[in-house]
């Protein structure tokens, strides 16, 4: 195996890992939005979505939900 091939594979692996992180963050936001719409308590949303209280409050404002 050539060194350039190794570097290319390593770069692809790093990109795949980054894509997974972004996807996880998007899923967490979607879960939080669904929970906000169903009037779940803030603490439950924090625990399940793994988002900060500030991030949840911003999401709530963006979808018109009052906490």
C-alpha distances in whole Angstrom, upper triangle without the diagonal:
4,7,8,7,7,11,11,11,13,16,16,17,19,21,21,23,25,26,27,29,31,32,33,36,37,38,40,42,42,44,46,47,48,50,52,53,54,56,54,55,53,52,50,48,47,46,44,43,41,43,45,49,48,46,48,51,49,48,51,53,50,52,55,56,58,57
4,5,5,7,9,10,11,13,15,16,17,19,20,22,23,25,26,28,29,31,32,34,36,37,38,40,42,43,44,46,47,49,50,52,53,55,56,54,55,53,52,51,49,47,46,45,43,42,43,45,48,48,45,47,50,48,47,51,52,50,51,55,55,58,57
4,5,5,6,9,10,11,12,14,15,17,19,20,21,23,25,26,27,29,31,32,34,35,36,38,40,41,42,44,46,47,48,50,52,53,54,52,53,51,50,49,47,45,44,43,41,39,40,42,46,45,43,45,48,46,45,49,50,48,49,53,53,55,55
4,5,5,6,9,10,11,12,14,15,17,18,20,21,23,25,26,27,29,31,32,33,35,37,38,39,41,42,44,45,47,48,50,52,53,51,52,49,49,48,45,44,44,42,40,39,39,41,45,44,41,44,46,44,43,47,48,46,47,51,51,54,53
4,5,5,6,9,10,11,12,14,15,17,19,20,21,23,25,26,27,29,31,32,33,35,37,38,39,41,42,44,45,47,48,50,51,50,51,48,48,47,44,43,42,41,38,37,38,40,44,43,41,43,46,44,43,46,47,45,46,50,50,53,52
4,5,5,6,9,10,11,12,14,15,17,19,20,21,23,25,26,27,29,31,32,33,35,36,38,39,41,42,44,45,47,48,50,48,49,46,45,44,42,40,40,39,36,35,36,38,42,42,39,41,44,42,41,45,46,44,45,49,49,51,51
4,5,5,6,9,10,11,12,14,15,17,18,20,21,23,24,26,27,29,30,32,33,35,36,38,39,41,42,44,45,47,48,46,47,45,44,43,41,39,39,37,35,34,34,36,40,39,36,39,42,40,39,43,44,41,43,47,47,49,48
4,5,5,6,9,10,11,12,14,15,17,19,20,21,23,25,26,27,29,31,32,33,35,37,38,39,41,42,44,45,47,45,46,44,43,42,40,38,38,37,34,33,34,36,39,39,36,38,41,39,38,41,42,40,41,45,45,48,47
4,5,5,6,9,10,11,12,14,15,17,19,20,21,23,25,26,27,29,31,32,33,35,36,38,39,41,42,44,45,43,44,42,42,40,38,37,36,34,32,31,32,35,38,38,35,37,40,38,37,40,42,39,41,44,45,47,46
4,5,5,6,9,10,11,13,14,16,17,19,20,21,23,25,26,27,29,31,32,33,35,37,38,39,41,43,44,42,43,40,39,38,36,34,34,33,30,29,30,32,36,35,33,35,38,36,35,39,40,38,39,43,43,45,44
4,5,5,6,9,10,11,12,14,16,17,18,20,21,23,25,26,27,29,31,32,33,35,36,38,39,41,42,41,41,39,38,38,35,33,33,32,29,28,29,31,34,34,31,33,36,34,33,37,38,35,37,40,41,43,43
4,5,5,6,9,10,11,12,14,15,16,19,20,21,23,25,26,27,29,30,32,33,35,36,38,39,41,39,40,38,38,36,34,33,32,31,28,27,28,30,34,33,30,32,35,33,32,36,37,34,36,39,40,42,42
4,5,5,6,9,10,11,13,15,15,17,19,20,21,23,25,26,27,29,31,32,33,35,36,38,39,37,38,36,35,34,32,30,30,28,26,25,26,29,32,32,29,31,34,33,31,35,36,34,35,39,39,41,40
4,5,5,6,9,10,11,13,14,16,17,19,20,21,23,25,26,27,29,31,32,33,35,37,38,36,37,34,33,33,30,28,28,27,25,23,24,26,30,29,26,29,32,30,29,33,34,32,33,37,37,39,38
4,5,5,6,9,10,11,12,14,16,17,18,20,21,23,24,26,27,29,30,32,33,35,36,35,36,33,33,32,29,28,28,27,24,23,23,26,29,28,25,27,30,28,27,31,32,30,31,34,35,37,37
4,5,5,6,9,10,11,12,14,15,16,19,20,21,23,24,26,27,29,30,32,33,35,33,34,32,32,30,28,27,27,25,22,22,22,25,29,28,25,27,30,28,27,30,32,29,30,34,34,37,36
4,5,5,6,9,10,11,13,14,15,17,19,20,21,23,25,26,27,29,31,32,33,31,32,30,29,28,26,24,24,22,20,19,20,22,26,26,23,25,28,27,25,29,31,28,29,33,33,35,34
4,5,5,6,9,10,11,13,14,15,17,19,20,21,23,25,26,27,29,31,32,30,31,28,28,27,24,23,23,22,19,18,18,21,24,24,21,23,26,24,23,26,28,26,27,30,31,33,32
4,5,5,6,9,10,11,12,14,16,17,18,20,21,23,24,26,27,29,30,29,30,28,28,27,24,23,23,21,18,18,18,21,24,24,21,22,25,23,22,25,27,24,25,29,29,32,31
4,5,5,6,9,10,10,12,14,15,16,18,20,21,22,24,26,27,29,27,28,26,26,24,21,21,20,18,16,16,17,20,23,23,20,21,24,23,21,25,27,24,25,29,28,31,30
4,5,5,6,9,10,11,13,14,15,17,19,20,21,23,25,26,27,25,26,23,23,22,19,18,18,17,14,13,14,16,20,20,17,18,22,20,19,22,24,22,23,27,27,29,28
4,5,5,6,9,10,11,12,14,15,17,19,20,21,23,25,26,24,25,23,23,22,19,18,19,17,14,14,14,16,19,19,15,17,20,18,17,20,22,20,21,24,24,27,26
4,5,5,6,9,10,11,12,14,15,17,18,20,21,23,24,23,24,23,23,21,18,18,18,16,13,14,14,17,20,20,17,17,21,19,17,20,22,20,20,24,24,26,26
4,5,5,6,9,10,11,12,14,15,16,18,20,21,22,21,22,20,20,18,15,15,15,13,10,10,11,15,18,18,15,16,19,18,16,19,21,20,20,23,23,25,24
4,5,5,6,9,10,11,12,14,15,16,18,20,21,19,20,18,18,17,14,13,14,12,9,9,9,12,15,15,11,12,16,15,13,16,18,17,17,21,20,22,22
4,5,5,6,9,10,11,12,14,15,17,19,20,19,20,19,19,18,15,15,16,14,10,12,11,14,16,16,12,13,16,15,12,15,17,15,15,19,19,21,21
4,5,5,6,9,10,11,12,14,15,17,18,17,19,17,18,16,13,14,14,11,8,10,11,14,17,17,14,13,17,16,13,16,18,16,16,19,19,22,21
4,5,5,6,9,10,11,12,14,15,16,15,16,14,14,13,10,10,11,8,5,7,7,11,13,14,11,10,14,14,11,14,16,15,15,18,17,19,18
4,5,5,6,9,10,10,12,14,15,14,16,14,15,14,10,11,13,11,7,9,8,11,12,12,9,8,11,11,8,10,13,12,12,15,14,17,16
4,5,5,6,9,10,11,13,14,14,16,15,16,15,11,13,14,11,9,12,11,14,15,16,12,11,14,13,10,11,14,12,11,15,14,17,17
4,5,5,6,9,10,11,12,11,13,13,14,11,8,10,11,8,6,10,10,13,14,16,13,11,14,14,11,12,15,14,13,16,14,17,16
4,5,5,6,9,10,10,9,11,9,11,10,6,8,10,8,6,9,8,11,11,12,10,7,10,11,8,9,12,12,11,13,12,14,13
4,5,5,6,9,10,10,12,11,14,12,9,11,14,12,9,13,11,13,13,14,11,8,10,10,7,7,10,10,8,10,9,12,12
4,5,5,6,9,9,12,12,15,12,10,13,14,12,10,14,13,16,15,17,14,11,13,14,11,10,13,13,10,12,11,14,14
4,5,5,6,5,8,9,11,9,7,10,11,9,9,13,12,14,13,15,14,10,12,14,11,10,14,14,12,13,11,13,12
4,5,5,6,8,8,11,10,8,11,13,12,11,14,13,14,12,14,12,9,10,11,9,7,10,11,9,10,7,9,8
4,6,8,11,12,15,13,11,14,16,15,14,17,16,17,16,17,15,12,12,14,11,8,11,12,8,9,7,10,11
4,6,9,11,14,12,11,14,16,14,14,18,17,19,17,19,17,14,15,16,14,12,15,15,12,13,10,12,12
4,6,9,11,10,10,13,15,14,14,17,16,17,15,17,16,12,13,15,13,10,14,15,13,12,9,9,9
4,6,8,7,7,10,11,11,12,14,14,15,13,16,15,12,13,16,14,12,15,17,15,15,11,12,10
4,6,5,6,9,10,11,12,14,14,14,11,14,15,11,12,15,14,12,15,18,16,16,12,12,9
4,5,5,6,9,10,10,11,10,10,8,11,11,8,9,12,12,10,14,16,15,15,12,11,8
4,5,5,6,9,10,10,10,10,8,12,13,10,12,15,15,14,17,19,19,19,16,15,12
4,5,5,6,8,10,11,12,11,14,14,11,13,16,15,14,18,19,18,19,16,16,13
4,5,5,6,8,8,9,9,12,11,8,11,13,11,11,15,16,15,16,14,14,12
4,6,6,5,5,6,7,10,9,8,10,13,12,13,16,17,17,18,16,16,13
4,6,6,8,9,10,14,13,11,14,17,16,16,19,20,20,22,19,19,16
4,6,8,11,12,15,13,12,15,17,15,16,19,20,19,21,18,19,17
4,5,9,10,13,10,9,13,14,12,13,17,17,16,19,17,18,16
4,7,9,12,10,10,13,14,13,15,18,18,19,21,19,20,18
4,7,8,6,6,10,11,10,12,15,15,16,18,17,17,15
4,5,5,6,9,10,11,12,14,15,17,18,17,17,14
4,5,5,6,9,10,10,12,14,16,16,14,14,11
4,5,5,6,9,10,11,12,15,15,14,13,12
4,5,5,6,9,10,11,13,14,13,14,13
4,5,5,6,9,10,11,12,10,11,10
4,5,5,6,9,10,10,9,9,7
4,5,5,6,9,10,10,10,10
4,5,5,6,9,8,10,11
4,5,5,6,5,7,7
4,5,5,6,7,9
4,6,8,10,12
4,6,9,11
4,6,10
4,6
4
